Amino acid sequence: MKHVDLVEEAVLHETIAALLLEEWKNDMDREIDAINQILPTTRAGDADDFDDVGGKALEIRRWISSLLGKIARYKAQHRLLLNVAAIHSSILYQTISCSRMSYLSSSCGHSRLKERM
């Protein structure tokens, strides 16, 4: 085995494309390509010895674990950034709303003051 064909490659690439930062996308692309660089030089297991799974199987397991871990971490960071952006947006909206209300109430107050004079 010198190459890994991904079963759900389209889904994986859609997930990567949806990541927020280009740095994350590039890291995931490098991670996907890494296994195909490692496998050609990694020793396979002994077919006659079931206890010897070989380096290829171990590398594939390590690679899958690393890949899934990175996806989980980037998705969590993605959600965190979206939540922070939503909070900032909400605060900005509230600040603008309060500023408008303050401006309108002070304008109304001035017009009432002029009416009394």
C-alpha positions as CSV (number, residue, x, y, z in Angstrom):
1,M,0.0,0.0,0.0
2,K,1.5,3.3,-1.1
3,H,-1.6,5.5,-1.2
4,V,-4.8,6.1,0.8
5,D,-8.1,6.7,-1.0
6,L,-10.5,8.5,1.2
7,V,-14.0,6.9,1.4
8,E,-15.8,10.2,2.1
9,E,-13.3,12.4,0.4
10,A,-16.0,14.9,-0.9
11,V,-17.4,15.3,2.6
12,L,-13.9,15.9,4.1
13,H,-13.1,18.5,1.5
14,E,-16.4,20.3,2.1
15,T,-15.6,20.3,5.8
16,I,-12.2,21.8,5.1
17,A,-13.6,24.3,2.7
18,A,-16.0,25.5,5.3
19,L,-13.2,26.3,7.8
20,L,-12.9,30.0,8.6
21,L,-9.2,30.6,8.3
22,E,-7.0,29.8,5.3
23,E,-4.3,28.7,7.7
24,W,-6.6,25.9,9.0
25,K,-7.5,24.8,5.4
26,N,-3.8,24.7,4.4
27,D,-2.9,22.7,7.6
28,M,-5.7,20.2,6.8
29,D,-4.6,19.8,3.2
30,R,-1.0,19.1,4.3
31,E,-2.3,16.6,6.9
32,I,-4.3,14.7,4.2
33,D,-1.3,14.7,1.8
34,A,1.1,13.5,4.6
35,I,-0.1,9.9,4.7
36,N,0.8,9.4,1.0
37,Q,4.3,10.6,1.8
38,I,4.7,8.3,4.7
39,L,3.3,5.0,3.4
40,P,5.7,4.3,0.6
41,T,8.6,4.1,3.0
42,T,6.8,2.4,5.9
43,R,7.2,-1.3,6.6
44,A,4.1,-3.5,6.1
45,G,3.1,-6.1,8.7
46,D,4.0,-9.8,8.4
47,A,1.1,-11.7,6.8
48,D,2.0,-14.9,8.6
49,D,2.1,-13.1,12.0
50,F,-1.3,-11.7,13.1
51,D,0.4,-9.9,16.0
52,D,2.6,-7.9,13.6
53,V,0.2,-5.3,12.2
54,G,3.1,-3.4,10.7
55,G,4.0,0.1,10.4
56,K,1.6,1.0,7.7
57,A,-1.5,0.1,9.8
58,L,-0.1,2.0,12.8
59,E,0.7,5.0,10.6
60,I,-2.8,5.0,9.1
61,R,-4.3,4.8,12.6
62,R,-2.1,7.6,13.8
63,W,-3.0,9.7,10.7
64,I,-6.7,9.2,11.1
65,S,-6.6,10.1,14.8
66,S,-4.6,13.2,14.0
67,L,-6.9,14.2,11.1
68,L,-10.0,13.8,13.3
69,G,-8.4,15.6,16.2
70,K,-7.5,18.6,14.0
71,I,-11.0,18.7,12.4
72,A,-12.6,18.7,15.9
73,R,-10.2,21.4,17.2
74,Y,-10.7,23.7,14.2
75,K,-14.5,23.2,14.3
76,A,-14.5,24.2,18.0
77,Q,-12.3,27.2,17.3
78,H,-14.6,28.1,14.4
79,R,-17.7,28.0,16.7
80,L,-15.9,30.1,19.3
81,L,-15.0,32.8,16.8
82,L,-18.5,32.9,15.5
83,N,-19.8,33.2,19.1
84,V,-17.4,36.0,19.8
85,A,-18.4,37.8,16.6
86,A,-22.1,37.4,17.5
87,I,-21.4,38.8,21.0
88,H,-19.5,41.8,19.6
89,S,-22.2,42.4,17.1
90,S,-24.9,42.3,19.8
91,I,-22.9,44.7,22.0
92,L,-22.4,47.0,19.0
93,Y,-26.1,46.9,18.2
94,Q,-27.0,47.7,21.8
95,T,-24.5,50.5,21.9
96,I,-25.9,52.0,18.7
97,S,-29.5,51.6,19.9
98,C,-28.7,53.2,23.3
99,S,-26.9,56.1,21.5
100,R,-29.9,56.6,19.2
101,M,-32.3,56.5,22.1
102,S,-30.1,59.0,24.1
103,Y,-29.9,61.3,21.1
104,L,-33.6,61.1,20.4
105,S,-34.5,61.7,24.1
106,S,-32.2,64.7,24.4
107,S,-33.5,66.1,21.1
108,C,-37.1,65.7,22.4
109,G,-36.1,67.2,25.7
110,H,-34.7,70.3,23.9
111,S,-37.8,70.8,21.8
112,R,-40.0,70.6,24.9
113,L,-37.8,73.1,26.6
114,K,-38.2,75.5,23.7
115,E,-42.0,75.0,23.8
116,R,-42.1,76.0,27.4
117,M,-40.2,79.2,26.8
